[in-house]
Amino acid sequence: MRDLIRPKIELRQVAKTYASDRAAVLALRNTDLAVADGEFVSIVGPSGCGKSTLIYIVGGFLPAEGEVLVDGRAITGPGTGRGVVFQEYALFPWLTVRGNIAYGLDRQGVPAVQRNQTVERLIGVIGLQGFEDRFPRELSGGMKQRVAIARTLACEPAILLLDEPFGALDAQTREIMQDELLRLWLESRKTVLMVTHDVTEAVYLSNRICVMSARPGRLVEEFRVELDRTKPREEIFLSDAFNRVRNQVWLSVRKQALAAESKNAP
């Protein structure tokens, strides 16, 4: 795609096929992507196009054909420099809310005072004051996902890989977490690669959006997002720039969704 000087993340002709008893399924083909250090890139596209597969490959959880590089080096598996938030919350059932959020910090040897400060701040961000000592079995689905997001953010990885991170949250909490993620990115300029089905969310958070085709997925179109994100959310949403890009991306995704329906029609 674009020529970038030493991308933070680079995919070169990546393809992924899932084997099954009935027939092999080609999920991704000829996928090239370069993400610069400090970029926030979102991947959108029709259901089943391979968006999540792409995230799992970059996270090192799935093998694939082609090359997947981070800082110019081929990845061989998961790494602490890549923090992943999955669609499904993945908490340790034997740890409390506080324990789950602190887990990575404890493994990294972060001093107790700093660890506790980070945990308390994030508990406030996700709105779970009073639930610090509850176990996952005592939380709703949305609350569990908030804890999973906080646990990843706590370790401040250089790269954030987000697979529909806010899909299980109610609308109000989703907005709060979007704003927290945007604040984190504006302050740290971490490299973020996010999969979402929500075009509005992608435009609000990203500085580049890539659209995937129907399966087998490949990147077919991209859009730059130039917004003044120092302004309040409401002002951003009402701006001509925001609505212009949102409409362009929505039409592109709709085109791919219609192509998928046509392909699957009897």
PERA-V622650 format. One record per backbone hydrogen bond with DSSP energy under -0.5 kcal/mol. NH is the residue of the N-H (numbers start at 0). CO is the residue of the C=O. E is the energy in kcal/mol with one decimal. If there is no record, write none. Layout:
<<NH,CO,E> <NH,CO,E>>
This chain:
<<3,1,-0.6> <5,3,-0.7> <7,34,-1.9> <8,34,-2.0> <9,68,-2.5> <10,32,-3.2> <11,66,-2.7> <12,10,-0.5> <13,30,-2.4> <14,64,-1.4> <15,27,-1.6> <17,24,-3.3> <18,16,-0.5> <24,17,-3.3> <25,23,-0.5> <26,15,-2.4> <26,24,-0.9> <27,15,-1.6> <28,216,-2.4> <30,13,-2.0> <31,29,-0.7> <32,10,-1.9> <34,8,-2.9> <35,33,-0.5> <38,35,-2.1> <40,38,-0.5> <40,191,-3.0> <41,207,-2.2> <42,193,-3.2> <43,41,-0.5> <43,209,-2.6> <45,211,-0.5> <48,45,-1.3> <53,49,-2.0> <54,50,-1.6> <55,51,-2.5> <56,52,-2.1> <57,53,-2.3> <58,54,-2.4> <59,55,-0.5> <59,56,-1.1> <60,55,-2.5> <61,55,-1.0> <64,14,-2.5> <66,11,-2.1> <68,9,-3.0> <69,72,-2.8> <70,7,-2.1> <72,69,-1.7> <74,67,-2.0> <77,59,-0.5> <81,78,-1.7> <82,80,-0.6> <82,158,-2.9> <84,160,-2.4> <85,83,-0.5> <92,90,-0.7> <94,91,-1.7> <96,133,-1.7> <97,131,-2.5> <99,95,-2.9> <100,96,-2.2> <101,97,-2.1> <102,98,-0.9> <102,99,-0.6> <105,101,-2.7> <106,102,-2.2> <107,103,-1.7> <108,105,-1.3> <109,104,-2.5> <114,110,-2.8> <115,111,-2.9> <116,112,-2.0> <117,113,-2.3> <118,114,-2.4> <119,115,-2.6> <120,116,-2.2> <121,117,-2.3> <122,118,-2.3> <123,119,-1.7> <124,120,-2.0> <125,121,-2.5> <126,123,-0.7> <127,122,-2.4> <130,127,-2.3> <133,130,-1.9> <135,94,-0.7> <137,134,-2.5> <138,135,-2.0> <143,139,-2.3> <144,140,-2.0> <145,141,-1.8> <146,142,-1.9> <147,143,-2.2> <148,144,-2.4> <149,145,-2.3> <150,146,-2.6> <151,147,-1.6> <152,148,-2.4> <153,149,-2.2> <154,150,-0.8> <154,151,-0.6> <155,152,-1.3> <156,151,-0.5> <158,80,-2.2> <159,190,-2.7> <160,82,-3.4> <160,158,-0.5> <161,159,-0.6> <161,192,-2.5> <162,84,-3.0> <162,160,-0.5> <163,161,-0.8> <163,194,-2.6> <166,163,-1.2> <168,165,-1.5> <173,169,-2.7> <174,170,-1.9> <175,171,-1.9> <176,172,-2.6> <177,173,-2.4> <178,174,-2.4> <179,175,-2.1> <180,176,-2.5> <181,177,-2.6> <182,178,-2.5> <183,179,-2.5> <184,180,-2.4> <185,181,-2.7> <186,182,-2.0> <187,183,-2.6> <188,184,-2.9> <190,157,-2.0> <191,38,-2.8> <191,189,-0.6> <192,159,-2.7> <193,40,-2.7> <194,161,-3.4> <195,42,-1.9> <198,196,-0.9> <201,197,-2.2> <202,198,-2.4> <203,199,-2.3> <204,200,-2.0> <205,201,-2.3> <206,39,-2.5> <207,39,-1.4> <208,222,-2.6> <209,41,-3.0> <210,220,-3.3> <211,43,-2.7> <212,217,-2.4> <216,26,-2.8> <219,210,-2.6> <219,217,-0.5> <220,210,-1.2> <222,208,-2.6> <224,206,-1.8> <225,223,-0.5> <226,224,-0.7> <228,226,-1.2> <230,227,-1.4> <235,231,-2.2> <236,232,-2.6> <237,233,-1.3> <238,235,-1.3> <242,238,-2.0> <243,239,-2.4> <244,240,-2.0> <245,241,-2.5> <246,242,-2.1> <247,243,-1.9> <248,244,-2.8> <249,245,-2.6> <250,246,-2.3> <251,247,-1.8> <252,248,-2.7> <253,249,-2.6> <254,250,-2.1> <255,251,-1.7> <256,252,-2.5> <257,253,-2.7> <258,254,-1.7> <259,255,-2.0> <260,256,-2.2> <261,257,-2.4> <262,258,-2.1> <263,259,-1.8> <264,260,-0.9>>
